[in-house]
Amino acid sequence: MADKPAAAAAAAPAGPTSIEMTEDGIAIITMNDLSERMNVLNKGMMEAFEGVLNKLESDSSIRAAVLMSGKDDSWVAGADIRMLDACKSAEELATLARTGQKMMDRLAGLKKPVVAAINGFCLGGGAELAMACHYRIVSTGSKTKIGLPEVQLGLLPGSGGTQRLPKLVGIQNAVTMMTTGQQLDAKRAKRNGFADSVADPFALRDAALQAARGLADGSLKRKPKAQPLVPTRLLEGTSIGRNVLFDQAGKMIAKKAGTAYPAPMEILNAVRAGVEGGHAKGQEVEAAAFGKLGMTSVSAALRSIYFAQTAAKKNPFPKPAEPASTVAVLGAGLMGAGIAEVTAHKAAATVLLRDKTLEGLSRGEKQISGNMDKKVSRRRMTKAAADAVTSRVLGFCDGVPGWDRQLPRADVVVEAVFEDLGLKHSVIKELEATGLRPDAILASNTSALPIADLAKASKHPERVIGMHYFSPVDKMPLLEVIPHAGTSDAVVGRAFDLGLKQGKTVIVVKDVPGFYVNRCLGPFMAEAFALMQEGVEAERLDKVMRDFGFPVGPVTLADEVGIDVASHVNSFLTEHLGERMGGFPTPPSSGT
């Protein structure tokens, strides 16, 4: 069947959407907002889509439609969050939600089938748009992610998402996705029922056209995902089971989110309202909750963080002509192995991982391979992809030849050895004596030591910089990049670029004691231990802080970081911050 556009395409609506027609009456709707890097549901896109719906409803020559994106990396990445800031009341926000609900209901109610051909990010309002379509084909491309992450902004899906998702993936899966912001690739989307089929990115258009034709002529029928009898159908298919499910989910949400984060409980309430009272009732509850949540200080703060994180994805320093292709990491401990992992996995760079002993190197390599194996077992990575990551990590230790031949390949060296200025000085001198290129960057993962002091050991101090990662490196998103007064802008730009490719949220901070995070965290921890010295129980202290909204309490945090490490950082900060660091327990004397 020919897929070439018909002459009628010239009459299609202009703007961020366009329509072309095949000779057999399939409308190919392409979303491509040239004013945005990614497609988002902003005012212009929504107005253009109203025009698309008008044409689909009125043009009798259209038998079915395919909805796809003109962007390489996004279908629709979500709603335009800036629209929320323009609303001044809960009612305005609720009205915004109802506008989105009406558009999605109109799409879902079309007599002509619409196939969503999804490639790239399909998040938030984009996922709601996809769910309103009659059939979903998801690309297996690496950039394809499906999810409803509104909870991370202190909100809930506001355009019918809390009502349509449970019908596609089941109540339990839907509540989990929406209350955690979980994102799915194509295979997981197909497995849980969101996607009706998957396709290679290069075959996506043809697969969508074939599905549209099948739906139009009746040869293809959408088959909802079959749910297992135990436990899904017993819980979700009976009123008694649903009561148990919602009650247990409420208890779990109350335990994890407490009262500090109201969005997860509102999501559960909206889902329950729809399951028990129908689509219209559920959307009524959803819109009201969207308005209420949008006016909370929690949502305002989380939206502010989102905008800050978005801004941090742009490198404000000179971008290197070529990304770092080889990165050396010194120290294969918890931090060093973590840095090596994100470099090999996300930045896809070759890693030269060196430790003093074979035992230390083996432990670090085992950490990396173990994390890859977990991804494979959870079906988040293929075995071939995991093997490719581990093959990019080349291990070295003292006494094993080859290091002096490989080191000159390194574009960046990150040292992650113990927090001792003398030790780090000796490492820097050894690197430069062994063959480190003059143009290579020398970065330290120090958590507190002044970068300017470290640079004194280098023949090229302009290339020395701090790159402070947080543990566990493969999970914690923040990276502090710390130039000293003599660090060149080109070096800062390359360090920033590497951090972005490692999947980090990068912030550039001054070379001051504690940098940014530990300068804030140090006095906080000192005060926590001062309270313990005054008799407050550790368990109570942690619980109060968790109830306030912290993910973990200060005592647990100190234990996870290591009391010895925390004490070392405290000792250093005390020299510079004085009484602000009072209260931290003094390490016991070695005497008897």
C-alpha positions as CSV (number, residue, x, y, z in Angstrom):
1,M,0.0,0.0,0.0
2,A,1.5,3.4,-1.0
3,D,2.3,5.7,1.9
4,K,3.2,8.8,-0.1
5,P,1.4,12.0,0.9
6,A,-1.6,13.1,-1.1
7,A,-2.0,16.6,-2.5
8,A,-4.5,17.5,0.3
9,A,-1.6,17.8,2.7
10,A,-1.1,21.5,1.7
11,A,-4.3,22.4,3.5
12,A,-3.1,21.0,6.9
13,P,-2.9,23.3,9.9
14,A,0.3,25.3,10.3
15,G,2.4,25.7,13.4
16,P,3.8,23.0,15.8
17,T,1.6,20.3,14.1
18,S,1.3,19.2,10.5
19,I,-0.8,16.7,8.7
20,E,0.0,14.7,5.6
21,M,-2.4,12.2,4.0
22,T,-1.7,8.8,2.4
23,E,-3.6,7.8,-0.7
24,D,-5.7,5.4,1.3
25,G,-7.0,8.0,3.9
26,I,-4.5,7.7,6.8
27,A,-3.6,11.1,8.3
28,I,0.0,11.3,9.5
29,I,0.1,14.0,12.2
30,T,3.6,15.2,13.1
31,M,4.2,17.2,16.2
32,N,7.3,19.4,15.8
33,D,7.5,22.6,17.8
34,L,10.4,24.5,16.3
35,S,10.5,27.0,19.2
36,E,11.3,24.2,21.7
37,R,14.2,21.6,21.8
38,M,11.6,19.0,22.8
39,N,7.9,18.9,22.1
40,V,5.9,20.0,25.2
41,L,2.2,20.6,25.7
42,N,2.3,24.4,25.8
43,K,-0.4,26.8,24.8
44,G,0.7,26.8,21.2
45,M,0.8,23.0,20.9
46,M,-2.6,22.6,22.6
47,E,-4.2,25.2,20.3
48,A,-2.7,23.5,17.3
49,F,-3.9,20.1,18.5
50,E,-7.5,21.5,18.8
51,G,-7.2,22.2,15.0
52,V,-6.0,18.7,14.4
53,L,-9.0,17.3,16.3
54,N,-11.3,19.6,14.2
55,K,-9.9,18.2,11.0
56,L,-10.1,14.6,12.2
57,E,-13.8,15.0,13.2
58,S,-14.9,16.9,10.0
59,D,-12.8,15.4,7.2
60,S,-14.7,12.3,6.0
61,S,-11.8,11.2,3.8
62,I,-9.7,10.4,6.9
63,R,-10.2,6.8,8.0
64,A,-7.5,6.7,10.8
65,A,-4.5,8.7,12.0
66,V,-1.0,8.2,13.2
67,L,0.3,10.6,15.8
68,M,4.1,10.9,15.8
69,S,6.9,13.4,16.5
70,G,9.3,15.3,14.3
71,K,11.9,15.3,17.1
72,D,14.6,12.7,17.3
73,D,14.6,12.4,21.1
74,S,11.1,13.3,22.3
75,W,7.5,12.4,21.4
76,V,6.0,14.8,24.0
77,A,8.2,15.4,27.0
78,G,5.4,16.7,29.2
79,A,3.3,19.8,29.8
80,D,4.9,23.2,29.9
81,I,5.5,23.7,33.6
82,R,5.8,27.5,33.1
83,M,2.0,27.5,32.5
84,L,1.6,26.5,36.1
85,D,3.5,29.5,37.4
86,A,1.1,31.8,35.5
87,C,-1.8,30.5,37.6
88,K,-2.5,32.4,40.8
89,S,-5.1,30.2,42.5
90,A,-6.1,26.6,43.0
91,E,-9.2,27.2,40.8
92,E,-7.1,28.5,37.9
93,L,-4.9,25.4,38.1
94,A,-8.0,23.2,38.3
95,T,-9.4,24.9,35.2
96,L,-6.1,24.3,33.4
97,A,-6.4,20.6,34.3
98,R,-10.0,20.4,33.1
99,T,-8.9,22.0,29.8
100,G,-6.4,19.2,29.4
101,Q,-9.0,16.6,30.4
102,K,-11.5,17.8,27.8
103,M,-8.9,17.6,25.0
104,M,-7.9,14.1,26.0
105,D,-11.5,13.0,26.3
106,R,-12.2,14.5,22.8
107,L,-9.3,12.5,21.4
108,A,-10.3,9.3,23.1
109,G,-13.9,9.8,21.9
110,L,-13.0,10.0,18.2
111,K,-14.8,7.5,15.9
112,K,-11.6,7.2,13.9
113,P,-8.7,5.3,15.5
114,V,-5.6,7.2,16.3
115,V,-2.3,5.3,16.7
116,A,0.4,6.9,18.9
117,A,3.8,6.1,17.3
118,I,6.1,6.9,20.2
119,N,9.9,7.5,20.0
120,G,11.8,9.4,22.6
121,F,10.6,10.9,25.8
122,C,6.9,10.4,26.4
123,L,6.4,11.8,29.9
124,G,3.7,13.5,32.0
125,G,1.2,15.2,29.7
126,G,2.8,13.3,26.8
127,A,2.0,10.0,28.4
128,E,-1.6,11.2,29.0
129,L,-1.8,12.2,25.3
130,A,-0.6,8.7,24.3
131,M,-3.1,7.0,26.7
132,A,-6.0,8.9,25.0
133,C,-5.0,7.4,21.7
134,H,-6.6,4.1,20.7
135,Y,-3.4,2.2,20.1
136,R,0.2,2.7,21.2
137,I,3.4,1.5,19.4
138,V,6.6,2.3,21.3
139,S,10.0,2.5,19.8
140,T,12.8,0.4,21.1
141,G,15.2,3.3,20.8
142,S,17.5,4.0,23.7
143,K,16.0,7.5,24.3
144,T,12.4,6.2,24.6
145,K,11.1,6.6,28.2
146,I,7.5,6.4,29.3
147,G,6.3,7.8,32.6
148,L,4.2,10.1,34.7
149,P,6.7,11.9,36.9
150,E,4.4,14.7,38.1
151,V,4.9,13.5,41.7
152,Q,8.5,14.7,41.5
153,L,7.0,18.2,41.1
154,G,4.6,17.8,44.0
155,L,1.7,17.2,41.6
156,L,-0.4,14.5,40.1
157,P,-1.2,13.8,36.4
158,G,-3.9,16.4,35.6
159,S,-5.2,15.5,32.2
160,G,-6.9,12.2,32.9
161,G,-3.7,10.2,33.6
162,T,-4.9,8.9,37.0
163,Q,-8.0,7.5,35.3
164,R,-6.6,6.0,32.1
165,L,-3.4,4.4,33.4
166,P,-5.1,1.9,35.8
167,K,-7.2,0.7,32.9
168,L,-4.1,0.0,30.8
169,V,-1.6,-1.4,33.3
170,G,-3.7,-2.3,36.4
171,I,-4.3,-0.4,39.6
172,Q,-1.2,-1.6,41.4
173,N,1.2,-0.9,38.5
174,A,-0.5,2.5,37.9
175,V,-0.2,3.6,41.5
176,T,3.4,2.5,41.6
177,M,4.3,4.4,38.4
178,M,2.5,7.6,39.4
179,T,3.6,7.7,43.1
180,T,7.3,7.0,42.3
181,G,7.7,8.7,38.9
182,Q,8.9,5.4,37.5
183,Q,9.9,5.4,33.8
184,L,9.6,2.5,31.4
185,D,11.5,1.5,28.3
186,A,9.7,-0.1,25.3
187,K,9.9,-3.7,26.6
188,R,8.7,-2.8,30.1
189,A,5.9,-0.7,28.6
190,K,4.8,-3.6,26.5
191,R,5.0,-6.0,29.4
192,N,2.9,-4.0,31.7
193,G,0.2,-3.1,29.2
194,F,1.0,0.5,28.3
195,A,2.2,-0.4,24.8
196,D,0.2,-2.5,22.4
197,S,3.3,-3.3,20.4
198,V,7.0,-2.3,20.0
199,A,9.0,-1.5,16.9
200,D,12.5,-0.5,15.8
201,P,12.8,3.3,15.5
202,F,13.4,2.9,11.7
203,A,10.3,0.7,11.3
204,L,8.1,2.8,13.6
205,R,6.3,4.8,11.0
206,D,5.5,1.8,8.8
207,A,4.3,-0.2,11.9
208,A,2.0,2.6,12.9
209,L,0.5,2.9,9.4
210,Q,-0.1,-0.8,9.3
211,A,-1.8,-0.7,12.7
212,A,-3.9,2.3,11.7
213,R,-5.1,0.5,8.5
214,G,-5.9,-2.6,10.5
215,L,-7.9,-0.7,13.1
216,A,-9.8,1.2,10.4
217,D,-10.8,-1.9,8.5
218,G,-11.4,-4.1,11.5
219,S,-8.6,-6.6,10.8
220,L,-6.8,-5.5,14.0
221,K,-8.4,-5.4,17.4
222,R,-6.6,-4.0,20.5
223,K,-6.2,-6.7,23.1
224,P,-6.0,-5.5,26.7
225,K,-3.2,-7.1,28.8
226,A,-4.5,-10.2,30.5
227,Q,-4.0,-10.0,34.3
228,P,-3.0,-13.0,36.3
229,L,-5.7,-14.5,38.6
230,V,-3.4,-14.3,41.6
231,P,-3.0,-11.8,43.0
232,T,-4.1,-9.1,40.4
233,R,-7.6,-10.2,39.5
234,L,-8.5,-11.3,43.0
235,L,-7.4,-7.9,44.3
236,E,-8.4,-5.6,41.5
237,G,-11.4,-7.5,40.2
238,T,-13.5,-7.6,43.4
239,S,-14.7,-4.8,45.7
240,I,-13.3,-6.6,48.7
241,G,-9.9,-7.0,47.0
242,R,-9.8,-3.4,45.9
243,N,-10.6,-2.2,49.5
244,V,-7.7,-4.2,50.7
245,L,-5.5,-2.9,47.9
246,F,-6.3,0.8,48.5
247,D,-6.0,0.5,52.3
248,Q,-2.6,-1.2,52.1
249,A,-1.4,1.3,49.5
250,G,-2.5,4.1,51.7
251,K,-0.6,2.8,54.6
252,M,2.6,2.3,52.6
253,I,2.3,5.8,51.1
254,A,1.7,7.3,54.6
255,K,4.8,5.5,55.9
256,K,7.1,6.6,53.1
257,A,5.8,10.1,52.2
258,G,4.3,11.1,55.5
259,T,2.6,14.5,55.6
260,A,5.6,16.3,54.0
261,Y,4.7,15.2,50.5
262,P,1.0,15.2,49.9
263,A,1.0,14.3,46.2
264,P,1.3,10.5,46.5
265,M,-1.8,10.2,48.7
266,E,-3.8,12.5,46.3
267,I,-2.8,10.3,43.4
268,L,-4.2,7.3,45.3
269,N,-7.4,9.1,46.1
270,A,-7.9,10.1,42.5
271,V,-7.3,6.6,41.3
272,R,-9.7,5.2,43.9
273,A,-12.4,7.8,43.0
274,G,-12.3,6.7,39.3
275,V,-12.3,3.0,40.1
276,E,-15.2,3.3,42.4
277,G,-17.1,6.3,40.9
278,G,-16.4,6.2,37.2
279,H,-14.3,8.3,34.8
280,A,-16.1,11.6,35.2
281,K,-16.0,11.4,39.0
282,G,-12.3,10.4,38.9
283,Q,-11.4,13.4,36.7
284,E,-13.3,15.7,39.0
285,V,-11.2,14.6,42.0
286,E,-8.1,14.7,39.8
287,A,-8.6,18.3,38.7
288,A,-9.4,19.5,42.2
289,A,-6.3,17.8,43.6
290,F,-4.2,19.2,40.8
291,G,-5.3,22.7,41.8
292,K,-4.8,22.2,45.5
293,L,-1.3,20.6,45.1
294,G,-0.1,23.2,42.6
295,M,-0.6,26.0,45.2
296,T,1.4,24.2,48.0
297,S,4.9,25.3,49.0
298,V,6.1,21.8,48.4
299,S,5.2,21.9,44.7
300,A,6.6,25.4,44.3
301,A,9.9,24.2,45.8
302,L,10.1,21.1,43.7
303,R,9.3,23.1,40.5
304,S,12.1,25.4,41.5
305,I,14.5,22.5,41.8
306,Y,13.3,21.2,38.4
307,F,14.1,24.5,36.7
308,A,17.5,24.6,38.4
309,Q,18.3,21.1,37.3
310,T,17.2,22.0,33.8
311,A,19.5,25.0,33.8
312,A,22.4,22.8,35.1
313,K,22.2,20.7,31.9
314,K,23.6,23.7,30.0
315,N,27.4,24.0,30.1
316,P,28.2,27.7,30.7
317,F,31.9,27.2,30.0
318,P,33.7,26.5,26.8
319,K,32.5,23.1,25.5
320,P,35.4,20.8,24.4
321,A,35.8,20.1,20.7
322,E,35.7,16.3,21.5
323,P,34.3,14.6,24.6
324,A,36.7,12.7,26.9
325,S,37.2,9.3,25.3
326,T,39.5,7.9,28.0
327,V,39.3,8.6,31.8
328,A,41.7,7.3,34.4
329,V,40.4,6.7,37.9
330,L,42.8,6.2,40.8
331,G,41.4,4.2,43.7
332,A,39.0,1.3,43.2
333,G,37.1,1.7,46.4
334,L,33.4,2.5,46.7
335,M,33.8,6.0,45.2
336,G,36.4,5.2,42.6
337,A,34.5,2.2,41.3
338,G,31.3,4.2,41.2
339,I,33.0,6.9,39.2
340,A,34.4,4.3,36.8
341,E,31.0,2.7,36.4
342,V,29.1,5.9,35.4
343,T,32.0,6.8,33.1
344,A,32.0,3.5,31.3
345,H,28.2,3.1,31.4
346,K,26.7,6.5,30.7
347,A,29.6,8.4,29.2
348,A,30.6,5.3,27.2
349,A,34.3,6.2,27.7
350,T,37.2,3.9,28.2
351,V,38.2,3.7,31.9
352,L,41.7,3.0,33.3
353,L,40.9,1.9,36.8
354,R,43.9,1.6,39.1
355,D,44.2,0.5,42.7
356,K,47.3,-0.1,44.9
357,T,46.5,-3.9,45.4
358,L,45.0,-6.6,43.2
359,E,42.4,-7.3,46.0
360,G,41.3,-3.7,45.9
361,L,41.1,-3.6,42.1
362,S,39.1,-6.9,42.1
363,R,36.6,-5.5,44.7
364,G,36.0,-2.4,42.5
365,E,35.6,-4.5,39.3
366,K,33.2,-6.8,41.1
367,Q,31.1,-3.8,42.2
368,I,30.8,-2.6,38.6
369,S,30.0,-6.0,37.2
370,G,27.6,-6.7,40.0
371,N,25.6,-3.5,39.3
372,M,25.5,-4.4,35.6
373,D,24.2,-7.9,36.5
374,K,21.4,-6.4,38.6
375,K,20.3,-4.3,35.6
376,V,20.3,-7.4,33.4
377,S,18.3,-9.5,35.9
378,R,15.8,-6.6,36.2
379,R,15.6,-6.5,32.4
380,R,16.8,-2.9,32.3
381,M,19.8,-3.8,30.2
382,T,20.7,-6.6,27.8
383,K,23.6,-9.0,28.6
384,A,25.5,-7.7,25.6
385,A,25.1,-4.1,26.7
386,A,26.3,-5.0,30.2
387,D,29.3,-6.8,28.8
388,A,30.1,-3.7,26.7
389,V,30.2,-1.6,29.8
390,T,32.6,-3.9,31.8
391,S,34.8,-4.4,28.7
392,R,35.4,-0.6,28.7
393,V,37.0,-0.8,32.2
394,L,40.7,-1.8,32.1
395,G,42.2,-2.7,35.5
396,F,45.7,-1.9,36.8
397,C,47.4,-2.3,40.1
398,D,50.9,-1.9,41.5
399,G,53.4,-4.4,40.2
400,V,51.4,-5.1,37.0
401,P,52.9,-3.7,33.8
402,G,51.0,-1.6,31.3
403,W,49.9,1.5,33.4
404,D,52.8,3.7,32.1
405,R,51.8,2.9,28.5
406,Q,48.1,3.5,29.0
407,L,48.2,6.7,31.1
408,P,49.1,9.0,28.2
409,R,45.8,8.0,26.6
410,A,43.8,9.7,29.4
411,D,42.0,12.9,28.7
412,V,40.9,13.2,32.3
413,V,42.3,11.7,35.5
414,V,40.1,11.5,38.6
415,E,41.8,10.6,41.8
416,A,39.7,9.1,44.6
417,V,42.3,8.2,47.2
418,F,42.1,8.8,50.9
419,E,41.5,12.3,52.2
420,D,45.1,13.2,53.0
421,L,46.8,16.2,51.4
422,G,50.2,14.6,51.5
423,L,49.0,11.5,49.8
424,K,47.1,13.4,47.1
425,H,50.3,15.5,46.4
426,S,52.3,12.4,45.9
427,V,49.7,11.0,43.5
428,I,49.7,14.2,41.4
429,K,53.5,14.2,41.2
430,E,53.6,10.5,40.3
431,L,51.1,11.0,37.5
432,E,53.0,13.8,36.0
433,A,56.2,11.9,36.2
434,T,54.7,8.8,34.7
435,G,53.5,10.3,31.4
436,L,50.3,12.3,32.0
437,R,49.8,14.5,29.0
438,P,50.2,18.3,29.6
439,D,46.7,18.9,28.2
440,A,45.0,16.2,30.4
441,I,42.8,17.3,33.2
442,L,43.7,16.3,36.8
443,A,40.6,16.1,38.9
444,S,40.3,15.3,42.6
445,N,37.2,13.7,44.3
446,T,38.1,15.4,47.6
447,S,35.1,16.3,49.7
448,A,36.8,19.1,51.7
449,L,40.5,19.7,50.9
450,P,41.1,23.1,49.1
451,I,41.7,22.6,45.4
452,A,44.3,25.4,45.4
453,D,46.3,23.5,47.9
454,L,46.2,20.3,45.8
455,A,47.2,22.3,42.7
456,K,50.5,23.3,44.4
457,A,51.9,19.8,43.7
458,S,51.3,20.1,39.9
459,K,53.6,21.5,37.3
460,H,50.4,22.6,35.5
461,P,48.1,24.0,38.2
462,E,45.8,25.4,35.6
463,R,44.6,21.9,34.8
464,V,43.8,20.9,38.4
465,I,40.1,20.9,39.4
466,G,37.8,19.3,41.9
467,M,35.1,16.8,40.8
468,H,33.3,15.9,44.0
469,Y,30.9,12.9,43.5
470,F,28.4,11.6,46.1
471,S,28.0,8.0,47.3
472,P,26.7,5.8,45.8
473,V,27.9,7.4,42.6
474,D,25.7,5.3,40.3
475,K,22.6,6.6,42.1
476,M,23.3,10.1,43.5
477,P,22.9,12.7,40.8
478,L,24.8,15.6,42.1
479,L,28.4,16.5,41.1
480,E,30.3,19.5,42.4
481,V,32.9,20.9,40.0
482,I,35.3,23.1,41.9
483,P,37.9,25.2,40.1
484,H,40.5,27.1,42.1
485,A,41.5,30.6,41.2
486,G,44.1,29.4,38.6
487,T,42.0,26.7,36.9
488,S,41.4,27.5,33.2
489,D,37.9,27.9,31.8
490,A,38.6,25.2,29.2
491,V,39.3,22.8,32.0
492,V,36.1,23.7,33.8
493,G,34.2,23.2,30.6
494,R,35.6,19.8,30.0
495,A,34.9,18.7,33.6
496,F,31.4,20.0,33.3
497,D,30.9,18.2,29.9
498,L,32.2,14.9,31.4
499,G,29.8,15.3,34.3
500,L,26.8,15.8,32.0
501,K,27.7,12.7,30.0
502,Q,28.0,10.7,33.3
503,G,24.4,11.6,33.8
504,K,25.1,14.1,36.7
505,T,23.5,17.4,37.7
506,V,26.5,19.5,37.7
507,I,27.0,22.6,39.8
508,V,30.2,24.8,39.7
509,V,31.1,26.0,43.2
510,K,33.8,28.1,44.8
511,D,37.0,26.6,46.3
512,V,36.0,27.3,49.9
513,P,36.1,24.9,52.9
514,G,33.4,22.3,52.4
515,F,32.6,23.6,49.0
516,Y,28.8,23.8,48.8
517,V,27.2,20.5,50.1
518,N,29.5,19.8,53.0
519,R,29.6,23.5,54.0
520,C,25.8,23.2,54.4
521,L,25.8,19.6,55.8
522,G,28.6,20.1,58.3
523,P,26.8,22.4,60.7
524,F,23.6,20.4,60.3
525,M,25.4,17.2,61.3
526,A,27.2,19.0,64.2
527,E,23.9,20.2,65.5
528,A,22.4,16.7,65.3
529,F,25.2,15.3,67.4
530,A,25.0,18.2,69.8
531,L,21.4,17.1,70.4
532,M,22.4,13.6,71.0
533,Q,25.0,14.7,73.5
534,E,22.2,16.5,75.3
535,G,20.3,13.3,75.6
536,V,18.1,13.1,72.5
537,E,17.8,9.4,71.4
538,A,19.3,8.7,67.9
539,E,16.1,6.8,66.8
540,R,13.9,9.7,67.7
541,L,16.2,12.3,66.0
542,D,16.1,10.3,62.8
543,K,12.4,9.8,62.9
544,V,11.7,13.5,63.5
545,M,13.8,14.5,60.5
546,R,12.2,11.9,58.3
547,D,8.8,13.1,59.3
548,F,9.9,16.6,58.3
549,G,10.7,15.3,54.8
550,F,14.4,14.2,54.8
551,P,14.9,10.9,53.1
552,V,17.1,9.7,55.9
553,G,17.9,11.0,59.4
554,P,21.3,12.6,60.3
555,V,22.4,9.6,62.4
556,T,21.8,7.1,59.7
557,L,23.5,9.4,57.2
558,A,26.6,9.6,59.4
559,D,26.6,5.9,59.7
560,E,26.3,5.4,55.9
561,V,29.0,7.9,55.1
562,G,31.2,6.5,57.9
563,I,31.8,8.1,61.3
564,D,35.5,8.2,60.5
565,V,35.0,10.1,57.3
566,A,32.4,12.4,58.9
567,S,34.8,13.1,61.8
568,H,37.7,13.8,59.3
569,V,35.5,16.3,57.4
570,N,34.4,17.8,60.7
571,S,37.9,18.3,61.9
572,F,38.8,20.1,58.7
573,L,35.7,22.3,58.7
574,T,36.1,23.2,62.4
575,E,39.4,24.9,61.6
576,H,37.6,27.2,59.2
577,L,34.0,27.5,60.4
578,G,34.7,27.6,64.1
579,E,31.8,27.3,66.6
580,R,29.4,26.5,63.8
581,M,30.8,23.0,63.8
582,G,30.5,22.6,67.6
583,G,28.8,19.5,68.9
584,F,30.3,16.8,66.7
585,P,31.6,13.9,68.9
586,T,35.4,14.2,69.4
587,P,37.2,11.0,68.3
588,P,38.3,9.0,71.3
589,S,41.9,9.3,72.4
590,S,44.2,6.4,71.5
591,G,45.5,6.4,75.1
592,T,44.0,4.2,77.9
